[in-house]
Every structure is written in structure tokens, then in C-alpha cells.
Amino acid sequence: MFPSLETKRLRLREIVYEDAQGIFNCFSNNDVTRYYGQDTLTSIEQAEQFVDFFARNYKEKRGIRWGIELKEKGGIIGTIGFNVWSPKHKRAEIGYELHPDYWGKGYATEAVSKVISYGFNELDLTRIGAVVFIENTPSNELLKKLGFEKEGVLRNYMYQDGISYDTNVYSLLKSKV
């Protein structure tokens, strides 16, 4: 059964087909995708494919992605989860995005903190990594605030709109929290 998580203001829950519009709202926004390393969505069908992709990754234990929902309001405002999840090696990479209408309100900090706790305590991870575009200042600052340590720079690691970008690579170890 897919795990649901709660924070003071948020519900992190399984992403279902009814969330395709919320996914489209995020991933069709250039402000969201400019530091994401993927093309901006142009159709709701592409968002529906994301729903299938997230479900398949969870079923195959390669990733887990939650929809981020405000408790007092239905519909998702973003997603968060673990990519490149390796239960055998007890590691995963965290990824997240929020629709710009919800930036600067502390929601990302709240959601990332909860998912980190779940990763270490329930999935028995010993390492959570993150790969972030150098230019994505808010995400770099968020990770540092939550205790992630920068391990280095991956040169020409991600492409966005046909241009290669360097990324920072971070980690948070269970033994350090």
C-alpha cells in the first residue's frame, strides 16, 4: 500500500489520474522546468504519462513520488519523492517541485523534511542525494539549510532546451542527522 505522509500544512499522497491537471500545471510552467532537465509539458496526455511513470517506478522499487497537497485545499501543488532508489544500497536521490504560486511559503522545506525522515526511518536509507542546477539558488539554499553537504560539481551533467548545465551534487547521511 502506498504510504501517505502528513505535516502541519501538507498531505503527501499517492499521485492518481485525477492529479494529471495539477502535474500539467507545474510541468507546463517554464519557471518550474527551467532547472529540471526535461522538456516543458504541452499536453495533459503527457501529464497522464507521468502518473503511469510514477506508479511503475514505485511498483518496481526504483522510486517513490508523492503528490503535495495543501490540507485545506484539494488538488496537488507539486510533487516530491525519491528517484534512483536502490533498496540494496540503501540510497536514493530526492527531487521535488512546486507550482510558482506556492513558492516562498515554506512548503518545500516542510515536504522535504518529512520525506527525508521517511527515507531514513521507514525505507532504511543511509544516504539521500540531490542533483541541482547551479543556477537554482532557492533549491541549493534549501538543501544546505536542511543539512545536505555539497560533494562537488557535475560538469555538463544536465541538458535543458538543448544547452548543457553544470549541477551541484549533495548528500545527507543518516549518520549525520
N, C-alpha and C positions, 0 to 999 in steps of 0.2 A: 504494500500500500504506500502511496506517495506521501511523504511527510509534509505536514503543514506546520509553519512556524509563526509565532506572533511576537511582536514587540509592542511598545506602548501605543504607537500610532499605526502600525502596519500589520498586514496579514501577508505572509509569503506562502503561496499555494500553487498547486499544480496548474499548469497552463492548459487550457482546453480550447476547442474550436471557437467558442464564443469570445475568446480573447484575441482573435485574429485582427479585429479592428484596432484594439489597443496596441498590438505589436506593430501594425501598419503605421499607426500614428507616430510611434517612436522611430522606426527604421525608415520611414519615408522623409524624415526631417534631416536636412543636411547638417544641422548643428549637432545632431546625435551621431551621424555616421562619419563625420569628417575625421574622427580619431578611432574608427572602429575596424578598418581594414577590410571592409566589404562594401559592395555597391548599395546605394540607396534603393529601397524598395519602390516599385512603381505600380504594383497591383496588390489587391487583397489576396489573390491566389498565392503570391509569394509569401505573404504572412502566414497563410494556412500551411504552407510547406514548412515554415519554421516550427509550427505546432507539432507536425509529424516528426521533424528532426529532433526536437527536444524530447519527445516521448520515446523515440527509438534509442537515443543516447542513454536515457535512464534505464530502459529495459535491458540494454546491453552493458550496463555498468561502465559507460565511458564518460558520462556527465550527468549532472542534475541541474535543472533550471526551474526556478520559481518565478511566478508572476508576482509583482509587487503591487499590492492593493491597499489603498487607504481604508482603515476600518470603517470610517463613517460614510464611505462612498464606494459604490461598486465599480468594477472595471479596473484593469491594470494600468499603472502609470509607468511601468518599466519592467525589466526582468533582471534576475541575478542568479548566479549559480557557479558551479564548478565545471570547467572544461578539462579535457585531457586528464580525466580522473583515472588513477591507477590504484585500485584497491591493493594489489600485490605489493606495490612500492610505497603505499600509504602517502600518496601525494596527489595534488590537483592544482589547477590554476583557476583563480577566481576571475569572473568577469561580470559586468553589470552595466546597465544604462537606465536613465530616467528621461522622460519627456521634459524638454526645457521649461515647461510651465511649473515644474516641481523642483527645479534646481535651487540651491542656496537655502533650503529649508531644513537641512539635517537628515533628510530621508535616506540618502545614500549611506551616511555614517551609521544610521540605525540598522539598515538592512545588512550592510557588510559585516558589522559587529556580530549580528545574530548568525549569519551564515558561517563566519569564522568559528564561532562557538560550536555550532552544529558539526562542522567539519572535524574539529579536534575531538569533541566529546562523543559524537554518535557514529561518525564514519571512521574514527580512529586514525585520522591523518596525522602525520608527523611534520609535514611541510605543505604550506599553501603558497603558491607562487602567483605572480601577476606580471603581465607584459603590457606596458603602457607607452603610447606615443610620447616622446619627449615634450612635444608641444602641448600636451593635455595637462596643463598646470593643475586644475582642480582635482583630477584623479591622482596625480603624483602626490599632491599635498595630503589627500585623504589617506592614502596608503601609509605615508610616513607618520601621520597622526595616530594611526592605529597600530603602529609598531613594526611595520614592514621595513626591512633593510634593503637598500639598493645594492644589488650584486654586480651590476655592470650595465653596459650598453650593447645592444644587439644592432650592429650596423646594417643598414638597408634590409631590415627584417620584415617590414610590412609595406604593402602597396595600397595606396588609396588613390583612386582616379588616375591610375597609370603612373604614379610617382612613388618612388621608394622613400621610406622614412626609417630613421633610427628609432629604437624603442629602449626604454629602461626596463630592466628585469629586476623584480623584487622577490623577496621571500619572507615568510613569517614561519618560524619553527615553534612547534608545540612546547619544546623545552624552554622557550623564551617568554612564554605568556603566563 
